Amino acid sequence: MRKCHKPVAAGGRNPFVRRDRATALSRLGEAFRQVGDGDRALVRRSAALPRTRADDVLSLVSRSADKSRLWWGVAAVLAVRKGPTRRAALRGAAAIAGASAAANLVGKPLLPRRRPAEDEVPEHRRLRRRPSSSSFPSGHAASAAAFATAVAMESPRAGLALAPLAGLVAYSRVHTGVHWPSDVGAGLAIGAGAAALTRHWWPLHPDLRARTAHQAQAPLMVDGEDMLALVNPHSGVNGQDPTEDVRYAWPKATLQYPDSDRDLREQLADEIDARGTVRALGVAGGDGTVASVASVAAERGLPLALIPTGTLNHFARDVGVRSMPDADAATEGGHAVGIDLGEVEISGADGPAHRWFVNTASLGGYPEMVRLREKLQEKHPKWPAAALALARVLRRAKPLRVELDGAEAQIWLLFVGNGTYSPKGFAPSRRPALDTGLLDVRYLRADLPYSRARFLLAMITNSLHASHVYQQHDLPELHIRLRDGHRRVATDGEVGPLGREFHFRSRPSALTIYRNPDPSG
């Protein structure tokens, strides 16, 4: 019996396949026509609205959002206050960058579309400078949705307050006649998606302090009597002097200010010896200042009271002391816990040295970046100086030949955290616990082909856990010996002495710090 064959058109092409393609294209074209008809109908309805003062407001809002200037201004306001709003500003900025790239560098070139004709809206609504780029999608709507959504992830109240403003910006593009409604809808979807994608690289975490099971004995510090408190008057984003807060919390404390001509640790140690009776140390400053005072407190066996006044205050956030009232209540009640510290012993050209660190230590590019940043800060603000320094260091970085616990290796940089950090990618942000007795060791290998390119690709795809060039281990201690020359170690953002051998270790419960008990307790 012969098999029946479907007829094949000349050239060997199946007519049924061509018919299906034609049908699909016809349906797609019909869908686009329906969208276009809907766009025109909505634009006509918008144009028919009577003239009111809202027209001027919408034009102003639309212009203010050019190049996301409106959102950068809002981010600057949110960043002034520490905590969720500052994190919301940072996440919002990251979301805007992603949304703008997706809308303007990908969407517009791939899907070009004419903007509405100028006479679609009344003359008094028209913008003085009409954009000439593709109408689809709306970059303004994408940035508005990205920023508002990202802010809401960190601070729901702030996100709720920004939602109407984001809606005004999005609608203003239709009201002024520079976008079709479907352009705005696509932009809103892109922006919300970009905000959601920030969680891929920067996971959300509950705003909770780190755990510790070690309760500690500390004296009640009524009004700070017999306390020596060091105050950094230039800490924080705006360089606001925290002296007034310190005097309010501890009016009887003796205040010290950093002497630029002396090592801060030596200055504190000499003052303790001169006073004779010091029952506790206090500090008001950022992580670098806190680390210096904490090292003296650990060596002298004194409890530490902390008022966070720095830019990021990673250590204070993990400890759970967010403000002056927290510190005041803890010292007045004598509530304290024991937490781990990191320690590094250094042997090298400058002789033996010792450093404590409350957050992190590092070798490789970071210490060089810190040193260059401090030099650039003489002419530039801190954040631009840090960005310039990082770019220069990465461009001319050279691998380090080292021995890690006796095993030879080549690395680009080494990160050592006091305690185990999370997440386990390249950007650790918090510590769930302060009493693990472990160091979080992470390094980037330089002995594999295209290691930096592979590292960047793994960062972008959030696949560092599967990358061979990135290594992470939790260890109680680590010994490193440089094979070539000497390098400086950075501890808590401060550059230390030159060394060739570095012995890192965790010191369990080395520091007693005041903090209030858990609410459940």
N, C-alpha and C positions, 0 to 999 in steps of 0.2 A: 504494500500500500504506500502511495506517495504521500509525503508530508506536504501540508499546505503552507505556503510561504506568503507573508504579507507583501503587498506590492511595494516596490522601492522605486522612487523617482530617479530620474536621470542624475548621474553624478553620485549615486549610492546613498543619498540622504533619505531618511525615513520621513514621509509627509506628515505622519502623526506627530512626530517630535516638533516639526516646524509649526504645526497647527497649535500644539500646546504652548510653544513659546509665544506665538502671536496672541493667543488668548491671555496669557499672563501679562504681556506688555500692554494689551488693551485694558485689562483690569487695573494695572498700575497707572496708566494714563488717566483712566476715569477717576481713580482715587485722587490724583494730583489736581485734576480739574475741580473735584468737589472741595478740596482744601482751598484752592484759589477762589472759588465762588464764595466759600465761607469767609475767607479773609476780606474780600471786597465788601461783603455785606456788613461785617463788623466794623471795618474802617468807615463806611458810610454812616453807620449808627453813631460812631464816635464823633465824626465830623459834624453831625447834626445837633450835637449838644449845644445849648445856648452859651454865649460868652459870659464867663464869670472870672472872679479873681483867682480861681483855681487854675486857670490857664497859665498865669504868670508863675504860680507855684510849681506846676508841673514842668514848665520850661526851665526854671531854675534848678529843680531837682535833676532833670535830665542832663543839663550841662555840668552840674557839680560832680556827676558820676563818670565824666569823661576820664579815661585812663585810671579809673577806680580811685580818683582823688578823694571822693566822699568816704569810701570805705577805709582808706589809709588814715584819714582823720579820725574816724570812729575807732579804729584799732589803736591809735595813739592814746585816745581817752581811756579805753578799756585797759590798756597796759599799765596805766598809772597805779592801779590798785592790784595788790598781790593776790595770788590765789586763782580761782577759776576764771575770773575775767581776764587776767593776763594770759593764761593758757588759751582762752577763747580767742584773744587777739592774734596770738601766734598761729593757732590752727586756721583762723579765718584768712590770714595772710597766705598761708600755704595753699588753702583751697582756691583763693583768687588766682594764684599763679597757675595752678593746674587748669582751672576753668578757662582762663584767658588763652592759654596755649591751645586747649582743645577747640575753642570757638574760633579764634583768630588765625591760628597757624594750621589747623586741620580742617575744621568745618567750612570756613569761608572759601579757601582755595578749591576744595573738592566739590562743593555744592554751590556754585555761583548763582545768584538770583538778583534780579533787578529790584531796587527799592520802589516803594510806592511813588507815583507821580507827585510832583510838588503841589499841584492843584487839587489833590485828594483831600486836603484839610484847609481850613480858612487861613488867610494870610497872617493873622495875628498870632497863630500858633507855631508858625514855621521857625525852625532854628536858623540862626544867622549863617552858620556853617554846616551845610548838609554833608554827612559822610559820603565818601565815594566808593567804599569797599562793598563787598557782597552783602546783601540784606540778610542772608541766612547763614548761621543763626545770629541772634542778638547777643553781642558780647557784653552789653550793659546788663541784660537780664541774667546772663550766666554768672557774672561777677556778683551781682546782688544776691542771687540764690545761693551761690557758693559761700559767701561771707556769712549771711544770716543762718544758713544751715549749720555751718561749722561752729559758729558761736553758740548756737543752741545745744550742740553736743556737749560743750564744756559748762555752759551756764544757761540753763533753760530760761531763766528770767530775762537775761540780756537778749537771748534769741527771740523771745516773745516780743520784747520791746522793739526789736529791729525788724520784725516781720512786716509791719505796715510800711516802713520806709522802703524795704526791698520791693514790696508790691507797687509802691508809687513809682519807683525807678523803672520797673518793668513796664507798667502801663504807660508811663510818659513817652516811651519810644513809639507807641502807637498813636498817642494823643498828638504828638508833634509831627507825625507823618513820615518818620524815617524807617519804620519797620512794619511788616505785616504781623498780625496776631500770631500766626504759626511760627514766625521767627522768634518771637518772645517765648512762646511755649517751649520750643526746642532749646532756647537758651536757659530757661529755668530748669529743664531736665538735665542739661549738661552741668549746670552749676551744682545742683543737688547731688549729682553723681560724683563730681569732683570732691565735694565735701565728704561724702561717704568713703571715697577712696583714701582719704587721709588716714583713716583707721587702719589701712593695710600696712602703712609704714609707721604710724604713730598711734598705737592702740589706746583706747580710752581706759582709764583706770579709776576706781573709786577714790575719792579724796579722803583717804584714811591714813592715819599715821602707822608707822611700822611697829611690829610686835616686839616685845622683849619679855622674857619670863623672869628676869633678874631684878627683883626689888632691892633697893639700896637704902642705907641709912644716911641721912643728911640733916644737918642742924636747921632749925627754924630760923629764917633770916627776917626778923621783924624789922621792916623799914631798911633792910640792907645793912644792919649794924655789923661791923667787923667784916665787911665785904670790900674787896678791891675790884672795881669794875673798869674795864677798858672800853672806851667809846671811840669809834671811828667816825669823825664828823663828815667824811666825804663818801660814805657808802651809799649804795642805792642808785636808782636811775637818775634822780634829780639832785643827788648829793645833799639831801636834807640832813641837817645835824640832829641826831637823836638824843641830844643831851637832855632836853626837856622831858622826854619819856622816861629816861633812866632816872632822873631826879624824882619824878613822880612815883615810880615804882620803889626806888631804894633811896629815900632822902638822906639816910645816914651813911651811905656807902662813900668810899673814897674813889674819886674818878681819876682815871689816867687817860692821856691821849697819846697816840703813836708819835714817836720822835723819829723823824725821817733820817736822822744821822745815826740811829742805833738799831740793832736787831730787836724786834718786838719781844721775842722770848727773853732775851737778856734784860731788857728793860723791866719786864714784869717780875722776873726772878730777883733782880736787885731791889725792887720796891717791896716785895714780900719779905726779903731778909731785913730791910730797913724798918719795916713796920712791926715785925715781931708777931703780932696777933692778926692773922687773916684766917677766917673760918670758911670762906668761899670766894670763888672768882666769878665775876660777871662780865659779860661782853655784849656790846651792841654794835653789830656790823655784819658784813657779808661772810660768805663761806671762807674766804682766805683769812680774814681776821679771826673768825671763830676757830679755825684750825690752829692758829698760833696760840691762842689762849687755851684751847683744849689740850694742847701738848704740855703746856706748863701745869695745868690742872692735873693731868694724869701723872706727871713726874712727881708732883708735890703731894698727891693723894688728896686733893681738894675737890669738892663738888663744884660743878659749873652751872651758872644760871645764864640763860640766853634770851636776848631780845633780837629777833631777826630784822635787820634794816638794809640788807643787801639787795642785789638785783634779782636773783633767782632763789636764793635761800634753800638750796636742795637739802642741806643737813637739817635745818630747822623744820622743814616740811616733813621729813621722815621721822624726826623725833616727836613731832606733834606740838611744837610751840609755834603758834602762828602770829602772835602779837604780844605787845607789852602786857595786857591784862592776863594772858596765859602765864607769862613768866612771873608776874607779881603774885598771882594766886598760888603757884607752885612753891615759891620760896616762903610765902607766909605760912603755908601749911606743912612745909618740910617734906613734900612729896618728891621722890627721886627714884631713878632706875639705873641699873648698870648696863652699859652698852660696850660693844667691841670697838677697838681702834685698829687701824692698820699701822704697821711700822716698817721702815726700811733702813737698813744699815748700809752705809756707803763706804767703799774703800777706793782710793784713787789718788789723783795728783794733789788734791787739797788735803790729803790725810783722811783719817776715819771721821765719819760724820753720822748723824742719826736724825731721822725725821719721823714724826707721827703724821698720819693723815686721817681725816674724818670721812672723806668722800672717796677720792681717787688719787692714784699716782700713775705716771706714764713715762715711757721712754720713746724716743724717735722724733717724729715730726711735731708733736704737740709742744714739748718744751721750747723748741726753736720758734714755734709760732707765738708762744707767750712772750718770749724775749723780744721778737720783732714787733709785736703788738705794742708793748710798752714803749718802744722807741717811736713808733708811729703816732702814739697818743700825744706826743708833744705838739703835734700839728693838727691831728684829726680827732674827732670824737671816738669813744671807746668802740662802738659797734662797727662803724666803717673801718677803723684801724684793725679790728679783729678779722674782718672779711678780707682786707688787703693782705694781711699777714698770712692767712690761711692759703690764699691763692698763690702767693710767692713760694711758700714752703712746699706745697704739693708739686709745683712745677719743677723744683730743683731737688726733690727728695732723693736720697740715696739709701739703699738697703743697709741694715745692720747685720754684721756677722756676729753671732752670739752663741753661747752655750746655755741652754735652758735645762737646769737640773742635770748638767753634764752632757746633754744631747746637742750636737751641733745643729744650727738652724740659721736661716737668713729671714729677717723680718723687716717690714716697713715701719711698724709701730707696735707698741705694747701698751695695753690698758690693764690696770690692776685696781679693782674696786674693793673698798672696805665693806665686806659682806656680799651676799649674792644679789645681784641686781636683776631687774626685769624691765622690759622684755629681753630675750636672749639675742636679739639682733645687734646691729652696730650702734644703735642709739639707746643705751640703757637710761631709764628715766627715774626709777624709784627702787626702794628696797622694801620688800614685804616684812623683813625681820632684821633686827639690829643685834642679834645674839647668836649667829650661826657658827662663829668660830672659823669662818672660811673667807678666802679671798676669791673674787671673781676675776679670773685671768683671761684676757682676750688679746689675740694678736693676729696680724695680717702677714701671711707668708710671702716672701719675696723670691723663693727658689723655684717657683713654678712659672711656666711661660705665660705671658700676658696677665700676670697676677693682678695688677691694678685694674685693668679692663674687666677681668672676670669678677673682681670684687664689686666694681660699680654696677655691672649687670646684675649680680646677685642682690645688691641693695635695691635696685629699681624693681626687681621682680619679687622682693621679699623672700628670697630663697637662701639666705646666708646659712641656715641650718644644714643645708645640703652641699654647701660649697667647700671645696678642698683648700681654698686659699685662706679661709677664715676659721680660726680655732678658738674654742671657748672651754675653759675648765674651772671647776671649783676646787681650790686647794687650800690647805692650812698654811702653807708657806711655799716660796719659790726662790731659787737662787739663779741669778743671771750673771754671766761673765762675758764682757765684750772681747771679741777677738782682735779688733782694730781700734786703737786709740781710746779716748775717753768721751763720755757724754754726760749731759746734765739730766737729772731726774726732776720731773715736775710733780709737786704734791699739792693737791687742792688748788690748782691754778697758779702756784708760785714756783718759780724756777729755783732749784736747789744747787748744791755744789757739784763740781765735776767728779765723776767716778768711773771705775772700770768694772767693779764688782758690786752687785746690789742684791741684798738678801731681804726679801719681803716676807712678812709673817703677820698673821692675825693675832691680836692680843685680846682674848675674851674678857669682857667686863672690865676693861682697863680704865673706863671713864664713868664717873658718877655724874648724872645730869638731872637737874630739876625738871620734872614734868608732872602734870596733873594725872591722877589715876583715871582709868577707863570709866566712862559713864556707867557701864553695866556693873562695875565693881563698887 
